[in-house]
């Protein structure tokens, strides 16, 4: 059963969201957030602007625009950080707001060759380091 808007951290823009992520900016039909846990350098979430749970709930036009946002972020991360591969995750089992995790993976890096961990809680950055990662992504969007 989908979670209601009143319980959605993205819709509520609440403290839990700000503890987990930093907003980078607005895209065509979504918002871009940097995940604070950076075991996968450059990891972001692309969050659809409206409270929808599934891709099939969107009109063709909205779905296409959303996927353009997802692809643009992945391309920007690829240019900024040169990962070996980018993984995509859209699970939403417990938080039913349409969002994609964009997870760059590096051959000699954390978790390469396996499914990415949602929140390994291993790598956090300084404010200056977060700003640097964000600027690299923005420069390539």
N, CA, C and O atoms as a GROMACS GRO file, in nm:
protein
  564
    1UNK      N    1   0.084  -0.118   0.000
    1UNK     CA    2   0.000   0.000   0.000
    1UNK      C    3   0.089   0.124   0.000
    1UNK      O    4   0.178   0.136   0.084
    2UNK      N    5   0.065   0.216  -0.092
    2UNK     CA    6   0.149   0.336  -0.099
    2UNK      C    7   0.141   0.420   0.029
    2UNK      O    8   0.037   0.429   0.094
    3UNK      N    9   0.254   0.480   0.062
    3UNK     CA   10   0.255   0.568   0.178
    3UNK      C   11   0.187   0.700   0.142
    3UNK      O   12   0.201   0.748   0.029
    4UNK      N   13   0.113   0.758   0.237
    4UNK     CA   14   0.046   0.885   0.208
    4UNK      C   15   0.145   1.002   0.202
    4UNK      O   16   0.255   0.994   0.256
    5UNK      N   17   0.104   1.108   0.137
    5UNK     CA   18   0.186   1.228   0.126
    5UNK      C   19   0.230   1.276   0.264
    5UNK      O   20   0.342   1.325   0.281
    6UNK      N   21   0.142   1.263   0.362
    6UNK     CA   22   0.172   1.312   0.498
    6UNK      C   23   0.288   1.237   0.563
    6UNK      O   24   0.345   1.286   0.661
    7UNK      N   25   0.324   1.118   0.512
    7UNK     CA   26   0.433   1.039   0.567
    7UNK      C   27   0.555   1.036   0.475
    7UNK      O   28   0.652   0.966   0.503
    8UNK      N   29   0.550   1.109   0.367
    8UNK     CA   30   0.656   1.105   0.266
    8UNK      C   31   0.764   1.208   0.296
    8UNK      O   32   0.737   1.328   0.299
    9UNK      N   33   0.886   1.162   0.318
    9UNK     CA   34   0.994   1.256   0.351
    9UNK      C   35   1.023   1.352   0.237
    9UNK      O   36   1.064   1.465   0.262
   10UNK      N   37   1.003   1.309   0.112
   10UNK     CA   38   1.025   1.400  -0.001
   10UNK      C   39   0.916   1.507  -0.006
   10UNK      O   40   0.947   1.624  -0.023
   11UNK      N   41   0.792   1.468   0.008
   11UNK     CA   42   0.682   1.564   0.003
   11UNK      C   43   0.683   1.658   0.123
   11UNK      O   44   0.650   1.776   0.111
   12UNK      N   45   0.721   1.605   0.237
   12UNK     CA   46   0.722   1.685   0.359
   12UNK      C   47   0.848   1.769   0.372
   12UNK      O   48   0.853   1.863   0.451
   13UNK      N   49   0.952   1.734   0.292
   13UNK     CA   50   1.079   1.808   0.297
   13UNK      C   51   1.124   1.823   0.443
   13UNK      O   52   1.153   1.933   0.491
   14UNK      N   53   1.129   1.709   0.512
   14UNK     CA   54   1.148   1.710   0.657
   14UNK      C   55   1.293   1.688   0.700
   14UNK      O   56   1.383   1.674   0.617
   15UNK      N   57   1.315   1.686   0.831
   15UNK     CA   58   1.448   1.669   0.888
   15UNK      C   59   1.514   1.539   0.845
   15UNK      O   60   1.634   1.536   0.821
   16UNK      N   61   1.436   1.432   0.835
   16UNK     CA   62   1.493   1.304   0.793
   16UNK      C   63   1.555   1.317   0.655
   16UNK      O   64   1.665   1.267   0.631
   17UNK      N   65   1.486   1.385   0.564
   17UNK     CA   66   1.539   1.408   0.430
   17UNK      C   67   1.672   1.483   0.438
   17UNK      O   68   1.769   1.446   0.373
   18UNK      N   69   1.675   1.590   0.518
   18UNK     CA   70   1.795   1.674   0.525
   18UNK      C   71   1.911   1.605   0.599
   18UNK      O   72   2.026   1.643   0.581
   19UNK      N   73   1.881   1.506   0.680
   19UNK     CA   74   1.987   1.428   0.744
   19UNK      C   75   2.050   1.330   0.645
   19UNK      O   76   2.167   1.295   0.658
   20UNK      N   77   1.972   1.287   0.547
   20UNK     CA   78   2.019   1.188   0.449
   20UNK      C   79   2.078   1.249   0.322
   20UNK      O   80   2.167   1.191   0.261
   21UNK      N   81   2.027   1.366   0.282
   21UNK     CA   82   2.060   1.420   0.151
   21UNK      C   83   2.073   1.571   0.151
   21UNK      O   84   2.025   1.640   0.241
   22UNK      N   85   2.140   1.620   0.048
   22UNK     CA   86   2.155   1.764   0.024
   22UNK      C   87   2.093   1.793  -0.112
   22UNK      O   88   2.128   1.729  -0.212
   23UNK      N   89   2.002   1.888  -0.117
   23UNK     CA   90   1.940   1.922  -0.245
   23UNK      C   91   2.042   1.993  -0.334
   23UNK      O   92   2.106   2.090  -0.292
   24UNK      N   93   2.055   1.943  -0.455
   24UNK     CA   94   2.143   2.005  -0.554
   24UNK      C   95   2.064   2.104  -0.638
   24UNK      O   96   2.113   2.214  -0.666
   25UNK      N   97   1.943   2.067  -0.677
   25UNK     CA   98   1.864   2.158  -0.758
   25UNK      C   99   1.744   2.092  -0.822
   25UNK      O  100   1.715   1.975  -0.798
   26UNK      N  101   1.675   2.171  -0.903
   26UNK     CA  102   1.556   2.125  -0.973
   26UNK      C  103   1.591   2.091  -1.117
   26UNK      O  104   1.671   2.158  -1.181
   27UNK      N  105   1.528   1.984  -1.166
   27UNK     CA  106   1.543   1.941  -1.304
   27UNK      C  107   1.409   1.963  -1.375
   27UNK      O  108   1.324   2.037  -1.324
   28UNK      N  109   1.389   1.901  -1.490
   28UNK     CA  110   1.265   1.923  -1.567
   28UNK      C  111   1.140   1.889  -1.487
   28UNK      O  112   1.049   1.971  -1.475
   29UNK      N  113   1.136   1.768  -1.432
   29UNK     CA  114   1.017   1.722  -1.357
   29UNK      C  115   1.057   1.655  -1.226
   29UNK      O  116   0.980   1.578  -1.169
   30UNK      N  117   1.175   1.686  -1.179
   30UNK     CA  118   1.224   1.620  -1.058
   30UNK      C  119   1.320   1.712  -0.983
   30UNK      O  120   1.356   1.820  -1.028
   31UNK      N  121   1.360   1.663  -0.867
   31UNK     CA  122   1.460   1.730  -0.786
   31UNK      C  123   1.580   1.637  -0.774
   31UNK      O  124   1.566   1.515  -0.773
   32UNK      N  125   1.698   1.696  -0.766
   32UNK     CA  126   1.820   1.619  -0.755
   32UNK      C  127   1.880   1.640  -0.616
   32UNK      O  128   1.898   1.752  -0.570
   33UNK      N  129   1.911   1.528  -0.551
   33UNK     CA  130   1.972   1.530  -0.419
   33UNK      C  131   2.102   1.450  -0.419
   33UNK      O  132   2.111   1.345  -0.482
   34UNK      N  133   2.201   1.500  -0.347
   34UNK     CA  134   2.324   1.424  -0.322
   34UNK      C  135   2.303   1.346  -0.194
   34UNK      O  136   2.265   1.403  -0.091
   35UNK      N  137   2.326   1.217  -0.200
   35UNK     CA  138   2.320   1.133  -0.081
   35UNK      C  139   2.439   1.168   0.007
   35UNK      O  140   2.552   1.170  -0.042
   36UNK      N  141   2.417   1.197   0.134
   36UNK     CA  142   2.529   1.236   0.221
   36UNK      C  143   2.627   1.121   0.240
   36UNK      O  144   2.748   1.144   0.250
   37UNK      N  145   2.578   0.999   0.247
   37UNK     CA  146   2.666   0.883   0.259
   37UNK      C  147   2.729   0.860   0.122
   37UNK      O  148   2.659   0.827   0.026
   38UNK      N  149   2.861   0.878   0.112
   38UNK     CA  150   2.930   0.879  -0.017
   38UNK      C  151   3.028   0.764  -0.035
   38UNK      O  152   3.137   0.785  -0.088
   39UNK      N  153   2.992   0.643   0.008
   39UNK     CA  154   3.077   0.527  -0.022
   39UNK      C  155   3.089   0.509  -0.174
   39UNK      O  156   3.187   0.454  -0.223
   40UNK      N  157   2.988   0.555  -0.245
   40UNK     CA  158   2.987   0.554  -0.391
   40UNK      C  159   2.996   0.700  -0.434
   40UNK      O  160   2.895   0.770  -0.440
   41UNK      N  161   3.115   0.746  -0.463
   41UNK     CA  162   3.138   0.888  -0.490
   41UNK      C  163   3.047   0.941  -0.600
   41UNK      O  164   3.051   0.893  -0.714
   42UNK      N  165   2.965   1.041  -0.565
   42UNK     CA  166   2.875   1.103  -0.660
   42UNK      C  167   2.733   1.051  -0.653
   42UNK      O  168   2.648   1.094  -0.732
   43UNK      N  169   2.704   0.961  -0.562
   43UNK     CA  170   2.570   0.901  -0.554
   43UNK      C  171   2.464   1.007  -0.530
   43UNK      O  172   2.477   1.092  -0.442
   44UNK      N  173   2.358   0.998  -0.609
   44UNK     CA  174   2.248   1.094  -0.602
   44UNK      C  175   2.113   1.023  -0.606
   44UNK      O  176   2.105   0.904  -0.639
   45UNK      N  177   2.010   1.097  -0.573
   45UNK     CA  178   1.871   1.055  -0.593
   45UNK      C  179   1.803   1.155  -0.684
   45UNK      O  180   1.815   1.276  -0.666
   46UNK      N  181   1.730   1.104  -0.782
   46UNK     CA  182   1.648   1.186  -0.870
   46UNK      C  183   1.503   1.158  -0.829
   46UNK      O  184   1.452   1.047  -0.848
   47UNK      N  185   1.439   1.259  -0.772
   47UNK     CA  186   1.309   1.244  -0.708
   47UNK      C  187   1.202   1.314  -0.790
   47UNK      O  188   1.209   1.435  -0.813
   48UNK      N  189   1.102   1.238  -0.834
   48UNK     CA  190   0.992   1.296  -0.913
   48UNK      C  191   0.922   1.403  -0.830
   48UNK      O  192   0.902   1.386  -0.710
   49UNK      N  193   0.884   1.513  -0.896
   49UNK     CA  194   0.825   1.628  -0.826
   49UNK      C  195   0.694   1.599  -0.755
   49UNK      O  196   0.667   1.655  -0.649
   50UNK      N  197   0.611   1.513  -0.812
   50UNK     CA  198   0.480   1.484  -0.754
   50UNK      C  199   0.480   1.348  -0.686
   50UNK      O  200   0.564   1.263  -0.716
   51UNK      N  201   0.387   1.329  -0.596
   51UNK     CA  202   0.381   1.204  -0.520
   51UNK      C  203   0.318   1.093  -0.604
   51UNK      O  204   0.197   1.074  -0.604
   52UNK      N  205   0.402   1.021  -0.676
   52UNK     CA  206   0.362   0.904  -0.753
   52UNK      C  207   0.449   0.789  -0.704
   52UNK      O  208   0.564   0.810  -0.665
   53UNK      N  209   0.396   0.669  -0.708
   53UNK     CA  210   0.471   0.554  -0.659
   53UNK      C  211   0.538   0.474  -0.772
   53UNK      O  212   0.642   0.412  -0.750
   54UNK      N  213   0.479   0.475  -0.890
   54UNK     CA  214   0.525   0.388  -0.998
   54UNK      C  215   0.542   0.466  -1.128
   54UNK      O  216   0.470   0.563  -1.153
   55UNK      N  217   0.637   0.423  -1.210
   55UNK     CA  218   0.655   0.485  -1.342
   55UNK      C  219   0.528   0.478  -1.425
   55UNK      O  220   0.496   0.572  -1.498
   56UNK      N  221   0.454   0.367  -1.416
   56UNK     CA  222   0.336   0.350  -1.499
   56UNK      C  223   0.222   0.444  -1.460
   56UNK      O  224   0.124   0.456  -1.534
   57UNK      N  225   0.233   0.510  -1.345
   57UNK     CA  226   0.132   0.607  -1.305
   57UNK      C  227   0.147   0.740  -1.380
   57UNK      O  228   0.055   0.822  -1.382
   58UNK      N  229   0.263   0.762  -1.440
   58UNK     CA  230   0.289   0.887  -1.510
   58UNK      C  231   0.236   0.881  -1.653
   58UNK      O  232   0.228   0.773  -1.712
   59UNK      N  233   0.200   0.996  -1.706
   59UNK     CA  234   0.166   1.001  -1.848
   59UNK      C  235   0.294   0.970  -1.927
   59UNK      O  236   0.404   0.976  -1.873
   60UNK      N  237   0.277   0.938  -2.053
   60UNK     CA  238   0.395   0.910  -2.136
   60UNK      C  239   0.489   1.030  -2.135
   60UNK      O  240   0.611   1.014  -2.124
   61UNK      N  241   0.433   1.150  -2.147
   61UNK     CA  242   0.515   1.270  -2.151
   61UNK      C  243   0.592   1.289  -2.019
   61UNK      O  244   0.712   1.316  -2.020
   62UNK      N  245   0.522   1.274  -1.907
   62UNK     CA  246   0.587   1.293  -1.777
   62UNK      C  247   0.693   1.185  -1.752
   62UNK      O  248   0.800   1.214  -1.698
   63UNK      N  249   0.662   1.061  -1.790
   63UNK     CA  250   0.760   0.952  -1.774
   63UNK      C  251   0.885   0.979  -1.858
   63UNK      O  252   0.997   0.960  -1.811
   64UNK      N  253   0.864   1.021  -1.981
   64UNK     CA  254   0.978   1.049  -2.068
   64UNK      C  255   1.064   1.163  -2.014
   64UNK      O  256   1.186   1.156  -2.018
   65UNK      N  257   0.999   1.268  -1.965
   65UNK     CA  258   1.074   1.380  -1.906
   65UNK      C  259   1.149   1.336  -1.781
   65UNK      O  260   1.263   1.376  -1.759
   66UNK      N  261   1.085   1.253  -1.699
   66UNK     CA  262   1.151   1.204  -1.578
   66UNK      C  263   1.273   1.120  -1.615
   66UNK      O  264   1.380   1.136  -1.555
   67UNK      N  265   1.259   1.031  -1.711
   67UNK     CA  266   1.371   0.947  -1.750
   67UNK      C  267   1.482   1.030  -1.817
   67UNK      O  268   1.599   0.994  -1.808
   68UNK      N  269   1.445   1.141  -1.883
   68UNK     CA  270   1.547   1.234  -1.934
   68UNK      C  271   1.625   1.293  -1.817
   68UNK      O  272   1.747   1.309  -1.825
   69UNK      N  273   1.556   1.327  -1.708
   69UNK     CA  274   1.625   1.378  -1.589
   69UNK      C  275   1.721   1.273  -1.533
   69UNK      O  276   1.836   1.304  -1.501
   70UNK      N  277   1.673   1.150  -1.521
   70UNK     CA  278   1.757   1.041  -1.469
   70UNK      C  279   1.882   1.024  -1.557
   70UNK      O  280   1.993   1.015  -1.505
   71UNK      N  281   1.863   1.021  -1.688
   71UNK     CA  282   1.976   1.004  -1.780
   71UNK      C  283   2.072   1.122  -1.773
   71UNK      O  284   2.194   1.103  -1.778
   72UNK      N  285   2.019   1.244  -1.763
   72UNK     CA  286   2.105   1.362  -1.755
   72UNK      C  287   2.192   1.359  -1.629
   72UNK      O  288   2.310   1.395  -1.634
   73UNK      N  289   2.135   1.316  -1.518
   73UNK     CA  290   2.212   1.306  -1.394
   73UNK      C  291   2.320   1.198  -1.407
   73UNK      O  292   2.434   1.220  -1.369
   74UNK      N  293   2.283   1.083  -1.461
   74UNK     CA  294   2.381   0.976  -1.479
   74UNK      C  295   2.497   1.022  -1.568
   74UNK      O  296   2.613   0.995  -1.540
   75UNK      N  297   2.463   1.092  -1.675
   75UNK     CA  298   2.567   1.143  -1.766
   75UNK      C  299   2.656   1.244  -1.696
   75UNK      O  300   2.778   1.243  -1.714
   76UNK      N  301   2.596   1.332  -1.616
   76UNK     CA  302   2.675   1.432  -1.543
   76UNK      C  303   2.769   1.365  -1.443
   76UNK      O  304   2.884   1.406  -1.429
   77UNK      N  305   2.721   1.263  -1.374
   77UNK     CA  306   2.804   1.190  -1.279
   77UNK      C  307   2.917   1.117  -1.352
   77UNK      O  308   3.030   1.114  -1.305
   78UNK      N  309   2.885   1.059  -1.467
   78UNK     CA  310   2.987   0.989  -1.546
   78UNK      C  311   3.097   1.086  -1.589
   78UNK      O  312   3.215   1.053  -1.580
   79UNK      N  313   3.059   1.205  -1.635
   79UNK     CA  314   3.158   1.304  -1.676
   79UNK      C  315   3.239   1.356  -1.558
   79UNK      O  316   3.360   1.378  -1.569
   80UNK      N  317   3.171   1.376  -1.445
   80UNK     CA  318   3.237   1.436  -1.329
   80UNK      C  319   3.332   1.340  -1.259
   80UNK      O  320   3.437   1.383  -1.209
   81UNK      N  321   3.298   1.210  -1.253
   81UNK     CA  322   3.373   1.118  -1.168
   81UNK      C  323   3.428   0.996  -1.240
   81UNK      O  324   3.504   0.919  -1.180
   82UNK      N  325   3.393   0.975  -1.365
   82UNK     CA  326   3.445   0.865  -1.445
   82UNK      C  327   3.431   0.728  -1.377
   82UNK      O  328   3.530   0.656  -1.364
   83UNK      N  329   3.309   0.691  -1.334
   83UNK     CA  330   3.291   0.559  -1.274
   83UNK      C  331   3.304   0.449  -1.378
   83UNK      O  332   3.290   0.473  -1.498
   84UNK      N  333   3.330   0.328  -1.332
   84UNK     CA  334   3.335   0.212  -1.420
   84UNK      C  335   3.195   0.178  -1.471
   84UNK      O  336   3.177   0.139  -1.586
   85UNK      N  337   3.095   0.193  -1.383
   85UNK     CA  338   2.956   0.160  -1.415
   85UNK      C  339   2.865   0.242  -1.325
   85UNK      O  340   2.902   0.277  -1.213
   86UNK      N  341   2.747   0.273  -1.374
   86UNK     CA  342   2.646   0.338  -1.292
   86UNK      C  343   2.532   0.239  -1.270
   86UNK      O  344   2.478   0.182  -1.364
   87UNK      N  345   2.497   0.219  -1.143
   87UNK     CA  346   2.383   0.136  -1.106
   87UNK      C  347   2.262   0.227  -1.083
   87UNK      O  348   2.277   0.342  -1.042
   88UNK      N  349   2.145   0.174  -1.111
   88UNK     CA  350   2.020   0.247  -1.092
   88UNK      C  351   1.931   0.166  -0.999
   88UNK      O  352   1.918   0.045  -1.015
   89UNK      N  353   1.871   0.231  -0.902
   89UNK     CA  354   1.780   0.162  -0.811
   89UNK      C  355   1.653   0.241  -0.793
   89UNK      O  356   1.656   0.362  -0.770
   90UNK      N  357   1.540   0.172  -0.804
   90UNK     CA  358   1.410   0.236  -0.784
   90UNK      C  359   1.324   0.139  -0.703
   90UNK      O  360   1.230   0.081  -0.756
   91UNK      N  361   1.356   0.123  -0.577
   91UNK     CA  362   1.291   0.020  -0.496
   91UNK      C  363   1.160   0.070  -0.435
   91UNK      O  364   1.054   0.017  -0.467
   92UNK      N  365   1.166   0.168  -0.352
   92UNK     CA  366   1.047   0.231  -0.294
   92UNK      C  367   0.954   0.136  -0.220
   92UNK      O  368   0.833   0.158  -0.218
   93UNK      N  369   1.008   0.030  -0.161
   93UNK     CA  370   0.923  -0.064  -0.087
   93UNK      C  371   0.854   0.003   0.031
   93UNK      O  372   0.735  -0.017   0.054
   94UNK      N  373   0.929   0.082   0.106
   94UNK     CA  374   0.873   0.144   0.226
   94UNK      C  375   0.848   0.293   0.210
   94UNK      O  376   0.774   0.352   0.289
   95UNK      N  377   0.907   0.355   0.112
   95UNK     CA  378   0.885   0.497   0.083
   95UNK      C  379   0.834   0.507  -0.060
   95UNK      O  380   0.913   0.513  -0.154
   96UNK      N  381   0.703   0.508  -0.075
   96UNK     CA  382   0.646   0.499  -0.209
   96UNK      C  383   0.633   0.636  -0.274
   96UNK      O  384   0.523   0.685  -0.300
   97UNK      N  385   0.747   0.696  -0.299
   97UNK     CA  386   0.755   0.818  -0.380
   97UNK      C  387   0.856   0.787  -0.488
   97UNK      O  388   0.969   0.746  -0.459
   98UNK      N  389   0.818   0.805  -0.611
   98UNK     CA  390   0.903   0.769  -0.725
   98UNK      C  391   1.037   0.843  -0.718
   98UNK      O  392   1.042   0.965  -0.723
   99UNK      N  393   1.144   0.765  -0.708
   99UNK     CA  394   1.279   0.820  -0.708
   99UNK      C  395   1.375   0.713  -0.756
   99UNK      O  396   1.354   0.593  -0.734
  100UNK      N  397   1.481   0.756  -0.820
  100UNK     CA  398   1.587   0.666  -0.866
  100UNK      C  399   1.716   0.700  -0.792
  100UNK      O  400   1.754   0.816  -0.781
  101UNK      N  401   1.781   0.596  -0.741
  101UNK     CA  402   1.916   0.611  -0.688
  101UNK      C  403   2.010   0.597  -0.807
  101UNK      O  404   2.002   0.501  -0.882
  102UNK      N  405   2.099   0.694  -0.823
  102UNK     CA  406   2.200   0.689  -0.928
  102UNK      C  407   2.331   0.662  -0.855
  102UNK      O  408   2.383   0.748  -0.783
  103UNK      N  409   2.385   0.541  -0.873
  103UNK     CA  410   2.496   0.494  -0.791
  103UNK      C  411   2.617   0.461  -0.877
  103UNK      O  412   2.622   0.357  -0.942
  104UNK      N  413   2.716   0.552  -0.878
  104UNK     CA  414   2.837   0.524  -0.954
  104UNK      C  415   2.920   0.417  -0.883
  104UNK      O  416   2.938   0.421  -0.761
  105UNK      N  417   2.970   0.322  -0.961
  105UNK     CA  418   3.054   0.215  -0.905
  105UNK      C  419   3.190   0.222  -0.973
  105UNK      O  420   3.201   0.252  -1.092
  106UNK      N  421   3.293   0.193  -0.895
  106UNK     CA  422   3.432   0.205  -0.940
  106UNK      C  423   3.500   0.069  -0.924
  106UNK      O  424   3.488   0.005  -0.820
  107UNK      N  425   3.572   0.026  -1.027
  107UNK     CA  426   3.630  -0.109  -1.029
  107UNK      C  427   3.706  -0.144  -0.901
  107UNK      O  428   3.691  -0.255  -0.850
  108UNK      N  429   3.783  -0.055  -0.848
  108UNK     CA  430   3.858  -0.082  -0.726
  108UNK      C  431   3.788  -0.024  -0.603
  108UNK      O  432   3.846  -0.018  -0.494
  109UNK      N  433   3.663   0.019  -0.621
  109UNK     CA  434   3.592   0.088  -0.514
  109UNK      C  435   3.499  -0.001  -0.434
  109UNK      O  436   3.489  -0.121  -0.457
  110UNK      N  437   3.433   0.061  -0.342
  110UNK     CA  438   3.343  -0.006  -0.250
  110UNK      C  439   3.228  -0.075  -0.324
  110UNK      O  440   3.160  -0.012  -0.405
  111UNK      N  441   3.208  -0.202  -0.297
  111UNK     CA  442   3.093  -0.276  -0.346
  111UNK      C  443   3.091  -0.309  -0.493
  111UNK      O  444   2.988  -0.352  -0.545
  112UNK      N  445   3.203  -0.290  -0.563
  112UNK     CA  446   3.203  -0.317  -0.707
  112UNK      C  447   3.176  -0.465  -0.731
  112UNK      O  448   3.230  -0.551  -0.662
  113UNK      N  449   3.091  -0.495  -0.830
  113UNK     CA  450   3.060  -0.632  -0.867
  113UNK      C  451   2.940  -0.689  -0.794
  113UNK      O  452   2.901  -0.803  -0.817
  114UNK      N  453   2.881  -0.611  -0.705
  114UNK     CA  454   2.764  -0.657  -0.632
  114UNK      C  455   2.655  -0.552  -0.634
  114UNK      O  456   2.671  -0.445  -0.692
  115UNK      N  457   2.544  -0.585  -0.571
  115UNK     CA  458   2.433  -0.491  -0.558
  115UNK      C  459   2.474  -0.383  -0.459
  115UNK      O  460   2.532  -0.414  -0.355
  116UNK      N  461   2.445  -0.259  -0.490
  116UNK     CA  462   2.486  -0.152  -0.400
  116UNK      C  463   2.408  -0.158  -0.269
  116UNK      O  464   2.291  -0.197  -0.267
  117UNK      N  465   2.475  -0.119  -0.162
  117UNK     CA  466   2.410  -0.110  -0.032
  117UNK      C  467   2.336   0.022  -0.023
  117UNK      O  468   2.387   0.126  -0.067
  118UNK      N  469   2.218   0.019   0.034
  118UNK     CA  470   2.136   0.140   0.042
  118UNK      C  471   2.205   0.250   0.123
  118UNK      O  472   2.209   0.365   0.080
  119UNK      N  473   2.258   0.215   0.239
  119UNK     CA  474   2.321   0.316   0.323
  119UNK      C  475   2.429   0.249   0.408
  119UNK      O  476   2.406   0.218   0.525
  120UNK      N  477   2.547   0.226   0.351
  120UNK     CA  478   2.652   0.154   0.424
  120UNK      C  479   2.707   0.230   0.546
  120UNK      O  480   2.772   0.170   0.632
  121UNK      N  481   2.680   0.359   0.553
  121UNK     CA  482   2.722   0.442   0.667
  121UNK      C  483   2.873   0.432   0.693
  121UNK      O  484   2.917   0.419   0.807
  122UNK      N  485   2.951   0.439   0.586
  122UNK     CA  486   3.096   0.430   0.598
  122UNK      C  487   3.168   0.560   0.562
  122UNK      O  488   3.272   0.591   0.620
  123UNK      N  489   3.114   0.635   0.466
  123UNK     CA  490   3.186   0.751   0.414
  123UNK      C  491   3.100   0.877   0.418
  123UNK      O  492   3.002   0.889   0.346
  124UNK      N  493   3.140   0.969   0.504
  124UNK     CA  494   3.077   1.100   0.511
  124UNK      C  495   3.183   1.205   0.484
  124UNK      O  496   3.301   1.184   0.513
  125UNK      N  497   3.143   1.319   0.429
  125UNK     CA  498   3.237   1.420   0.386
  125UNK      C  499   3.224   1.547   0.471
  125UNK      O  500   3.128   1.563   0.546
  126UNK      N  501   3.320   1.633   0.457
  126UNK     CA  502   3.311   1.766   0.518
  126UNK      C  503   3.218   1.852   0.431
  126UNK      O  504   3.189   1.816   0.318
  127UNK      N  505   3.174   1.963   0.485
  127UNK     CA  506   3.090   2.054   0.407
  127UNK      C  507   3.160   2.098   0.279
  127UNK      O  508   3.097   2.107   0.174
  128UNK      N  509   3.289   2.125   0.288
  128UNK     CA  510   3.366   2.166   0.171
  128UNK      C  511   3.372   2.054   0.067
  128UNK      O  512   3.363   2.080  -0.053
  129UNK      N  513   3.387   1.931   0.111
  129UNK     CA  514   3.391   1.818   0.018
  129UNK      C  515   3.255   1.797  -0.048
  129UNK      O  516   3.248   1.768  -0.168
  130UNK      N  517   3.145   1.810   0.029
  130UNK     CA  518   3.012   1.800  -0.032
  130UNK      C  519   2.995   1.907  -0.138
  130UNK      O  520   2.945   1.879  -0.248
  131UNK      N  521   3.035   2.030  -0.107
  131UNK     CA  522   3.024   2.139  -0.204
  131UNK      C  523   3.101   2.109  -0.331
  131UNK      O  524   3.054   2.139  -0.441
  132UNK      N  525   3.218   2.050  -0.317
  132UNK     CA  526   3.300   2.015  -0.433
  132UNK      C  527   3.230   1.910  -0.520
  132UNK      O  528   3.227   1.924  -0.642
  133UNK      N  529   3.175   1.807  -0.459
  133UNK     CA  530   3.104   1.702  -0.534
  133UNK      C  531   2.985   1.764  -0.605
  133UNK      O  532   2.962   1.736  -0.723
  134UNK      N  533   2.909   1.847  -0.535
  134UNK     CA  534   2.791   1.910  -0.594
  134UNK      C  535   2.829   1.999  -0.712
  134UNK      O  536   2.763   1.996  -0.815
  135UNK      N  537   2.935   2.076  -0.696
  135UNK     CA  538   2.978   2.164  -0.806
  135UNK      C  539   3.022   2.085  -0.927
  135UNK      O  540   2.996   2.126  -1.040
  136UNK      N  541   3.087   1.971  -0.908
  136UNK     CA  542   3.128   1.888  -1.021
  136UNK      C  543   3.007   1.833  -1.095
  136UNK      O  544   3.006   1.827  -1.218
  137UNK      N  545   2.905   1.794  -1.020
  137UNK     CA  546   2.783   1.743  -1.084
  137UNK      C  547   2.713   1.856  -1.159
  137UNK      O  548   2.677   1.840  -1.276
  138UNK      N  549   2.695   1.969  -1.092
  138UNK     CA  550   2.627   2.084  -1.156
  138UNK      C  551   2.699   2.128  -1.284
  138UNK      O  552   2.635   2.163  -1.382
  139UNK      N  553   2.832   2.126  -1.281
  139UNK     CA  554   2.911   2.171  -1.396
  139UNK      C  555   2.888   2.082  -1.518
  139UNK      O  556   2.913   2.122  -1.632
  140UNK      N  557   2.840   1.959  -1.494
  140UNK     CA  558   2.819   1.864  -1.603
  140UNK      C  559   2.674   1.838  -1.638
  140UNK      O  560   2.644   1.755  -1.724
  141UNK      N  561   2.583   1.908  -1.571
  141UNK     CA  562   2.440   1.891  -1.603
  141UNK      C  563   2.403   1.972  -1.728
  141UNK      O  564   2.288   1.971  -1.770
   0.00000   0.00000   0.00000
